[in-house]
Amino acid sequence: MGLKKHIPNSITCLNLFSGILATISAYEADYKLTLLFVLLSAVFDFFDGLSARWLKAYSPMGKELDSLADVVSFGMVPGMVAYSLLKPLSETFVLIPYVAFVITLFSALRLAKFNIDERQTSSFIGLATPANALFWVALAFEYHEMSSLVFLWGVFACCLVSSFLLVCELPMFSFKIKSLKWHDAYQQIIFLAGVLALIISFGIAGLCYSIVWYLFLSLLFYIKNR
């Protein structure tokens, strides 16, 4: 197989490197760069799996490396974003900003659970870490200048809620469209139509609202299919 077997792992390392840069940007409250690097991580995360399938270069090391990279790119980054947003509370409540890293801990638990859960081959159980990271980065990008107590305590509450969503047992549909037939892809089509409308209406903030839209649809489809 030669060099081919190293291509997926190299792409995974680019995911990890982008995640490191996103973490630094989040710590420095440069949320434009944070968003850019998280999106790059998501692109590399998509293509490492795709290249592994194309090249038939699966490996146990690649699977482990992918999870380790995702812990940084989609676990550490949202934790650092939330920490950065909560910093103003440290003047009165010294320890409160550190609650943000509960997101990182639960992201690691979610990724470990995903690796051993045979139910998640074509869909998800709980919120996927890239979606959670996108929510936090888009939120910070649009609303980081807000410093009211209501907003800050709302961020604190979101830390707890998003951590719960990462490991909850709610089935959530995959973003992948495997067929253009309505019966097979109606969930993704409805979701993408809503995402487009939200982005047109709210700009980058629409990415944040898109994750809320995704959660709503997942719950709706779960109730419908019971």
Protein Blocks (a to p, Z undefined) as FASTA:
>chain_A
ZZmlmmmmmmmmmmmmmmmmmmmmmmnopaklmmmmmmmmmmmmmmmmmmmmmnopacfk
lmmmmmmmmmmmmmmmmmmmmmmmmmmmmmmmmmlmmmmmmmmmmmmmmmmmmmmmmklm
mbcedjafklmmmmmmmmmmmmmmpccfklmmmmmmmmmmmmmmmmmcbdcddfbdfbfb
fklmmmmmmmmmmmmmmmmmnommlmmmmmmmmmmmmmmmmmmmZZ
